[in-house]
C-alpha cells in the first residue's frame, strides 16, 4: 500500500517549480547521469512514434528531464501517440466511406450495430498518451505546475528602476 499523500516529486522538477515555502529540500538521492546527447529512440517504435520522440525528446533532455532511465517511459508515450494517430487515420478512412455513422458503428455478423473497435483503440491510446505526457510535463496542466521563469528571467517589475541605486564607496572608506 503506498504511503498517504501525493507522490514524491523528483528533485529536478522541484527545482524547476521553485521553493516558495522555503522548506528544506530533501537531500538529493542518486540521480541518473545525463548522457552527453539526447538518447536515441528505442528500435521497436513505429514511424509515427519515432517522429514524436524526436519532437519532444530534445526539449526534455535540454531541461534535464530525460535520462537513459526515462527512455522506456518516453518510448511508451511515443508508441501510444503512434497508435493513437494510426487508429485516428484508419477511423477517418472508414468515416469517408460511411456517410451515416461516419465509422463510429459497424455491423456484426448477425447484423446488429456495434461500436467500431477503432474507436476504443484510439480512446485507449489517447488516454495512455495523456497519462505518460503528464509524467514529463507535456500537458498544459503539468506545465502550469512548473515555475513561470523556467525558460528565462522573470518579467521585470513595474517599479524596477524607480529607486536610486546604492552609492558605491571606495574600498578604503568602508
Secondary structure, DSSP 8 states (H G I E B T S, - for coil): ---SSS----HHHHHHH--TT--------------SS-----TT--HHHHHHHHHHHHHHHHTT---GGGHHHHHHHHHHHHHHHHHHHHHHHHHHH-TTTTTSEEE-TTS-EEE-HHHHHHHHHHHHHHHHHHHTT-SHHHHHTS-TTTTS-----TTTT-S-------GGG-
